[in-house]
Amino acid sequence: MHIVGWRKFLRKAVKSKEEAVMLEELKKQVYEANMELPRRGLVTYTWGNVSGIDREAGLFVIKPSGVDYELLTPDDMVVIDMEGNRVEGKYNPSSDTATHLELYKAFPELGGVVHTHSPWATSWAQAGRDIPCYGTTHADYMYGPIPCARNLTPEEINGEYEKNTGLVIIETFKNRNINPVYVPAVLCTNHGPFTWGKNAAEAVHNAVVLEEVAKMATLTELNNPKVQPAPDCIKEKHFMRKHGPNAYYGQPGK
């Protein structure tokens, strides 16, 4: 082989090996994120899934459909390309894969996506209601109300249901001019919550936060049915001190 061609072959082989190592690491990360859902009490049986994406490789990893959490291993995670094709894995991917795919395509900041049927957040989704920002716990993580997307039409449900679920979420954020980084959560009417983050672990973190915020909002309304959302200045102060350009919460570099 010509020396130039040999060098190209070697570079390609090294790159392929590096990509394979990175993909195995992503599978481990997504597996650990999935296992955090039952540990945090966010799923019953198999009612949930987590994915994580490698943008450079154009692949994402997601939990297999209907496999018990106690039986899962990192090798069971399913690898999907950006056309929705399974490229690696012995199991069928989560039934929500098409929803994750649409979110990844629409929101380039996303590195991980979670779907659960956690009871407090799902109760708001089934009621078809946004979760108002009633206090600082909410404002520390979500910049305003957590939106509830509209009902899917019968045509959307009977068509590409999971894909259309993703499209309705995207529509909600676009029509309301919501920054998906500032509000990393949504409720799907009659269905349940989705959350996301810079990676799979952060997406799970946001799912835990969402469930606690939903619980607090429910109890707040029980304590005071006439309660009003917190003032905008509270929302602004608490969110920006943690996530804004001059954030000062926590330790530098952490």
Residue, then its C-alpha position, 0 to 999 in steps of 0.5 A: m500500500h502507498i505510504v499516504g494510503w497507509r497513513k489514511f488507513l491507520r488514522k481511520a483505524v485509530k479513529s474507529k477504535e476511539e469511537a468504539v471506546m467512546l460508545e462503550e463508555l456512553k452505554k455505561q453512562v446511559y445504563e447507570a442513568n437508567m438504573e438511577l430511575p428506580r433508585r429514585g422512585l421515579v419508575t414502576y416496573t419498566w415505566g421509563n427510559v433514559s437515552g444519551i447522545d454522541r453528537e460527533a458520532g451521530l448516535f444515541v444510546i437508549k434503554p431496550s423496550g420492556v426489559d426489567y431494570e434488575l435484569l439490565t446490563p450495559d451491553d443491553m443498551v441499544v444504539i440508534d443512528m439519527e435516522g432512527n435505525r438500530v445499529e447495535g443491540k440485541y433488543n428492540p429499543s424503547s418504544d419512546t425512541a422516536t420521541h427522543l430522536e425528535l428532541y435531539k434533532a430539534f434541540p442541539e444542546l441536549g445530551g440526554v433525555v428521560h421519560t418517566h411516569s412518575p406519579w406527581a408529575t404525571s398527575w399534572a400531565q393527566a390534568g393537562r396543566d402547566i406547573p406554575c412556579y410557586g417558589t424558590t425550589h422551582a425557580d432554582y431549576m426551571y425558569g418559569p412554568i413547566p409547560c404542558a403540551r397540547n393533546l395530540t389529535p386522533e390523526e397524530i395518535n393513530g399515525e407516527y405516535e411517538k414521533n408526533t409526541g416529540l413534534v408536539i413538545i417541540e411545537t410547545f417550546k417554539n410557540r411559547n418561546i421557551n428556552p429548552v435549556y432554561v426549562p429542561a422539562v415538559l408534560c405531555t397531556n394524558h401521558g407523562p413527563f420528559t426531561w433532559g440535560k447536558n448528559a444522561a445523568e443531568a437529565v435524570h437529575n432534572a427528572v428528580v427535581l421535576e417530580e419534587v416540584a410537582k409534588m410541592a405544587t400539588l400540596t401548595e394548592l391543597n394548602n391554599p387553592k387561591v395561591q398565586p405564582a411567585p413574583d417574577c423577581i423571585k424567579e429571576k433571582h433564584f434561577m440566574r444566581k444558579h444558571g445566569p452569566n453572573a451565577y454565584y451558587g456553588q463552588p468555582g469550577k464545580 
